[in-house]
Amino acid sequence: MSNNIIVRLVIYYFTWFIILNTIFHIFPDILHYVAKERERIFVGKSLGSGSDVAVPLGNIEEGINRLLDPAHTIPVVVALVLAFGVTLPITWVYAWTRPLKKYSQSFAHTLLVMPVAISLVVFLVKGSLALAFSLAGIVAAVSFRISLKETMDAVYMFIVIGIGLAAGTQLTTVAYIASLAFVTITLGMWKTNYGAQPPVLSGWRIVSPRKSVEVSETQEPDSGNTLNSRIAVHATNVNAAQKAAGRTLDFGALRWNIAEVIENEDGTVVVMFDVHSSQSVDVPSLMRDIEKRGKKQIRNVELIEVETEQSV
């Protein structure tokens, strides 16, 4: 149950909801400071501005006073904590749903840090038109150094930018709901494999999937061949083997199951996986992906036997 990603996400978001409500209930002044900061946004004044007289440069005492003033520090802390907290499950979904060949650890790190940076920038440029235009020029220059190969990566980047803006402008509810909605929709598309095959139309009617499969098999008689393989994964424990192999085989195999578990005297195990895949799948490549995903927990992956089965 603890390995179920839906359970993890539900517990995570529910815990965040309870913690935020508890903190706001115990310390209602936090909501007051956040509301005041939100008002500054709409009247176009920067953090710490208002009716105060401009402070001369080098006034260290005034700077320290503002740093210790909860009216200035609490909105910043709330924005940064919220930006990080609601973005973390988005990076989980990215890691869970992306194929190993398309997964990038540096991009996952970027997704997690980006909203925090944007929240800080929002506080910096708030109420300053000159700073806002300067920031736009810097972002335009940096964008030339960033290349996203997948359109979905651009969507991930867009949502974390939106969360950073929402957190920086004290729209805490928007940031929370945006994260929850994005995670739900992304997991739903991944689980249902939405859009994997375009619908087949006959006039104004959609042909049922069964009929379209029959046509495909008639045109390509060899498409029913499947490859049955047994892969042995030498690992430190069963959970490590199942985690590394399962996430790889979910994307590369038609179906798979654990056939046997052999426990060695030194505490390590050999887990046998029966894998059913199409002939177009490169089984050695799957084995390499399992080793790479398992890293230090997977000692070796070997192919035991392979046979071809003709579907009738």
Phi, psi and omega per residue, in radians:
M1 nan -0.644 -3.109
S2 -1.217 -0.358 3.125
N3 -1.536 -0.056 3.128
N4 -1.312 2.128 -3.048
I5 -1.177 -0.559 3.122
I6 -1.154 -0.752 3.124
V7 -1.084 -0.746 3.138
R8 -1.060 -0.784 -3.110
L9 -1.174 -0.728 3.134
V10 -1.073 -0.799 3.134
I11 -1.099 -0.719 -3.097
Y12 -1.118 -0.903 -3.108
Y13 -1.164 -0.671 3.124
F14 -1.136 -0.715 3.111
T15 -1.097 -0.757 3.100
W16 -1.049 -0.757 -3.132
F17 -1.072 -0.777 -3.132
I18 -1.157 -0.759 -3.102
I19 -1.114 -0.804 -3.133
L20 -1.085 -0.785 3.141
N21 -1.129 -0.649 3.123
T22 -1.158 -0.789 -3.138
I23 -1.103 -0.767 -3.133
F24 -1.181 -0.503 3.114
H25 -1.308 -0.700 -3.123
I26 -1.320 -0.664 -3.124
F27 -2.084 1.351 -3.101
P28 -1.117 -0.348 3.128
D29 -1.092 -0.450 3.127
I30 -1.063 -0.779 3.111
L31 -1.101 -0.603 3.117
H32 -1.125 -0.797 -3.138
Y33 -1.147 -0.692 3.122
V34 -1.123 -0.725 3.131
A35 -1.132 -0.704 3.102
K36 -1.089 -0.718 3.128
E37 -1.156 -0.637 3.106
R38 -1.132 -0.614 3.095
E39 -1.130 -0.651 3.119
R40 -1.078 -0.582 -3.135
I41 -1.128 -0.810 -3.041
F42 -1.291 -0.434 3.104
V43 -1.610 -0.023 3.019
G44 1.346 0.544 3.134
K45 -1.975 2.545 -3.086
S46 -1.420 2.945 -3.138
L47 -1.055 2.203 3.124
G48 1.550 -0.028 3.131
S49 -1.578 -2.873 -3.112
G50 2.246 -2.368 -3.133
S51 -1.510 -0.015 -3.101
D52 -1.165 2.548 3.065
V53 -1.307 2.504 -3.112
A54 -1.019 2.359 -3.091
V55 -1.546 2.275 3.134
P56 -1.057 2.627 3.108
L57 -1.114 2.467 3.108
G58 1.520 0.100 3.114
N59 -1.406 1.516 -3.050
I60 -1.174 -0.673 -3.109
E61 -1.066 -0.774 3.125
E62 -1.137 -0.651 3.119
G63 -1.118 -0.714 3.114
I64 -1.159 -0.696 3.122
N65 -1.064 -0.726 3.117
R66 -1.180 -0.616 3.133
L67 -1.139 -0.605 -3.139
L68 -1.537 -0.120 -3.126
D69 -1.389 2.066 -3.118
P70 -1.079 -0.424 3.121
A71 -1.130 -0.411 3.130
H72 -1.738 -0.649 -3.037
T73 -1.484 -0.641 -3.059
I74 -1.084 -0.808 3.108
P75 -1.017 -0.636 3.123
V76 -1.172 -0.795 -3.137
V77 -1.101 -0.758 3.119
V78 -1.051 -0.754 -3.125
A79 -1.118 -0.772 -3.090
L80 -1.199 -0.787 -3.137
V81 -1.118 -0.749 3.141
L82 -1.151 -0.742 3.134
A83 -1.042 -0.745 3.128
F84 -1.218 -0.783 -3.039
G85 -1.120 -0.771 -3.084
V86 -1.440 -0.216 3.094
T87 -1.533 -0.463 -3.110
L88 -0.955 -0.836 3.116
P89 -1.137 -0.429 3.074
I90 -1.154 -0.682 3.086
T91 -1.182 -0.579 3.062
W92 -1.084 -0.837 -3.126
V93 -1.082 -0.667 3.078
Y94 -1.044 -0.799 -3.128
A95 -1.193 -0.613 -3.102
W96 -1.283 -0.632 -2.959
T97 -1.744 -0.257 -3.105
R98 -1.495 2.365 3.030
P99 -1.056 2.665 -3.054
L100 -1.033 -0.659 -3.107
K101 -1.187 -0.422 -3.102
K102 -1.803 -0.077 -3.117
Y103 -1.356 2.448 3.121
S104 -2.314 2.072 3.122
Q105 -1.140 -0.676 3.133
S106 -1.118 -0.622 3.113
F107 -1.203 -0.658 3.076
A108 -1.086 -0.712 3.083
H109 -1.116 -0.700 3.127
T110 -1.083 -0.746 3.129
L111 -1.045 -0.655 -3.083
L112 -1.307 -0.621 -3.048
V113 -1.532 -0.516 -3.044
M114 -0.958 -0.852 -3.130
P115 -1.078 -0.610 3.117
V116 -1.123 -0.780 3.127
A117 -1.119 -0.727 -3.119
I118 -1.155 -0.673 3.100
S119 -1.047 -0.739 3.098
L120 -1.129 -0.711 3.140
V121 -1.112 -0.661 3.113
V122 -1.032 -0.745 3.094
F123 -1.147 -0.545 -3.102
L124 -1.252 -0.798 -3.020
V125 -1.607 -0.046 -3.075
K126 -1.040 2.089 3.095
G127 1.423 0.047 -3.131
S128 -2.102 1.873 -3.123
L129 -1.180 -0.658 -3.131
A130 -1.116 -0.759 3.117
L131 -1.145 -0.637 -3.141
A132 -1.107 -0.759 3.120
F133 -1.195 -0.626 3.082
S134 -1.108 -0.739 3.116
L135 -1.093 -0.711 3.130
A136 -1.045 -0.703 3.107
G137 -1.151 -0.700 3.119
I138 -1.133 -0.780 3.139
V139 -1.092 -0.689 3.118
A140 -1.104 -0.662 3.124
A141 -1.209 -0.714 -3.130
V142 -1.195 -0.573 -3.084
S143 -1.075 -0.445 3.110
F144 -1.186 -0.332 -3.113
R145 -1.644 -0.035 -3.101
I146 -1.963 2.208 3.102
S147 -2.228 2.181 3.114
L148 -1.882 2.056 -3.077
K149 -1.376 -0.498 -3.097
E150 -1.894 2.420 3.122
T151 -1.130 -0.566 3.137
M152 -1.171 -0.538 3.065
D153 -1.097 -0.646 3.098
A154 -1.134 -0.621 3.116
V155 -1.170 -0.751 3.072
Y156 -1.014 -0.790 -3.139
M157 -1.104 -0.695 -3.124
F158 -1.123 -0.735 -3.092
I159 -1.199 -0.661 3.138
V160 -1.249 -0.537 3.040
I161 -1.134 -0.758 3.104
G162 -1.075 -0.695 3.115
I163 -1.143 -0.695 3.100
G164 -1.095 -0.714 3.103
L165 -1.163 -0.734 -3.141
A166 -1.117 -0.733 3.126
A167 -1.177 -0.718 -3.125
G168 -1.173 -0.497 3.112
T169 -1.654 0.231 3.050
Q170 1.180 0.375 3.060
L171 -1.591 1.252 -3.023
T172 -1.107 -0.683 -3.129
T173 -1.137 -0.703 3.139
V174 -1.091 -0.780 -3.136
A175 -1.088 -0.747 -3.117
Y176 -1.141 -0.850 -3.095
I177 -1.187 -0.643 3.119
A178 -1.084 -0.755 3.105
S179 -1.102 -0.809 -3.121
L180 -1.112 -0.755 -3.128
A181 -1.159 -0.736 -3.128
F182 -1.114 -0.775 3.131
V183 -1.082 -0.755 -3.120
T184 -1.125 -0.817 -3.116
I185 -1.164 -0.743 -3.112
T186 -1.123 -0.787 3.106
L187 -1.133 -0.641 3.107
G188 -1.110 -0.760 3.112
M189 -1.145 -0.692 -3.126
W190 -1.176 -0.767 -3.096
K191 -1.171 -0.706 -3.123
T192 -1.489 -0.097 -3.100
N193 0.953 0.800 -3.036
Y194 -1.063 2.316 3.085
G195 1.326 0.245 -3.133
A196 -1.109 -0.679 3.104
Q197 -2.261 2.316 3.119
P198 -1.219 2.581 3.121
P199 -1.152 2.584 3.113
V200 -1.692 2.156 -3.100
L201 -1.821 2.469 2.998
S202 -2.183 1.662 -3.010
G203 1.241 -2.114 3.100
W204 -1.751 0.160 -3.074
R205 -1.981 2.573 3.079
I206 -1.572 2.182 3.117
V207 -1.291 2.395 -3.115
S208 -1.110 2.645 3.136
P209 -1.002 -0.597 -3.126
R210 -1.092 -0.760 -3.135
K211 -1.167 -0.694 -3.124
S212 -1.161 -0.606 3.091
V213 -1.167 -0.702 3.138
E214 -1.100 -0.682 3.102
V215 -1.134 -0.746 3.137
S216 -1.085 -0.721 -3.137
E217 -1.212 -0.507 3.117
T218 -1.229 -0.641 -3.122
Q219 -1.360 -0.570 -3.107
E220 -2.228 1.537 -3.056
P221 -1.064 -0.469 -3.069
D222 -1.463 -0.047 -3.066
S223 -1.205 -0.201 -3.126
G224 -1.506 -0.060 3.139
N225 -1.205 2.361 3.061
T226 -2.185 2.701 -3.107
L227 -1.935 2.081 3.127
N228 -1.783 2.069 -3.078
S229 -2.203 2.638 2.988
R230 -2.072 2.117 -3.076
I231 -2.009 2.288 3.106
A232 -1.787 2.167 -3.139
V233 -1.954 2.016 3.099
H234 -1.575 2.042 -3.029
A235 -2.460 3.004 3.127
T236 -1.279 -0.534 3.102
N237 -2.748 2.950 -3.077
V238 -1.147 -0.719 -3.106
N239 -1.088 -0.684 3.126
A240 -1.127 -0.742 3.131
A241 -1.147 -0.775 -3.110
Q242 -1.167 -0.669 -3.131
K243 -1.166 -0.805 -3.103
A244 -1.206 -0.789 -3.104
A245 -1.292 -0.691 -3.072
G246 -1.072 -0.793 -3.107
R247 -1.167 -0.512 3.097
T248 -1.381 -0.782 -3.095
L249 -1.231 -0.438 3.102
D250 -1.050 -0.564 -3.128
F251 -1.623 -0.542 -2.998
G252 -1.766 -0.224 -3.066
A253 -2.065 2.712 3.051
L254 -1.224 -0.774 3.065
R255 -2.795 2.795 -3.138
W256 -2.741 2.804 3.079
N257 -2.746 2.777 3.091
I258 -1.439 2.076 -3.091
A259 -1.562 -0.626 -3.044
E260 -2.807 2.600 3.067
V261 -2.214 2.125 -3.129
I262 -1.950 2.142 3.141
E263 -1.687 2.221 3.131
N264 -1.578 2.854 -3.106
E265 -1.180 -0.497 -3.115
D266 -1.446 0.106 3.100
G267 1.676 -0.205 3.104
T268 -1.433 2.966 -3.114
V269 -2.333 2.779 2.994
V270 -2.115 2.014 -3.104
V271 -1.832 2.150 3.130
M272 -1.636 2.210 3.113
F273 -1.976 2.211 2.964
D274 -1.565 2.088 -3.037
V275 -2.064 2.248 3.078
H276 -1.989 2.083 -3.088
S277 -2.479 2.911 3.062
S278 -1.357 2.797 -3.088
Q279 -1.174 -0.343 3.133
S280 -1.291 -0.237 -3.125
V281 -1.388 2.341 3.107
D282 -1.535 1.746 -3.088
V283 -1.082 -0.770 3.082
P284 -0.999 -0.588 3.104
S285 -1.168 -0.671 3.066
L286 -1.077 -0.714 -3.138
M287 -1.110 -0.712 3.106
R288 -1.142 -0.659 3.119
D289 -1.132 -0.657 3.116
I290 -1.112 -0.770 3.121
E291 -1.093 -0.749 -3.115
K292 -1.165 -0.699 -3.119
R293 -1.220 -0.647 -3.126
G294 -1.331 -0.413 3.141
K295 0.879 -2.042 -3.019
K296 -1.309 -0.346 -3.098
Q297 -1.440 -0.358 3.109
I298 -1.769 2.102 -3.119
R299 -1.518 -0.681 -3.084
N300 -2.840 2.623 3.055
V301 -2.292 2.174 -3.118
E302 -2.293 2.654 3.135
L303 -1.631 2.111 -3.082
I304 -1.496 -0.950 -3.121
E305 -2.702 2.704 -3.141
V306 -2.426 2.401 3.030
E307 -2.525 2.614 -3.130
T308 -1.757 2.346 -3.135
E309 -2.072 2.267 3.132
Q310 -1.649 2.045 3.108
S311 -1.389 2.393 -3.118
V312 -1.777 nan nan
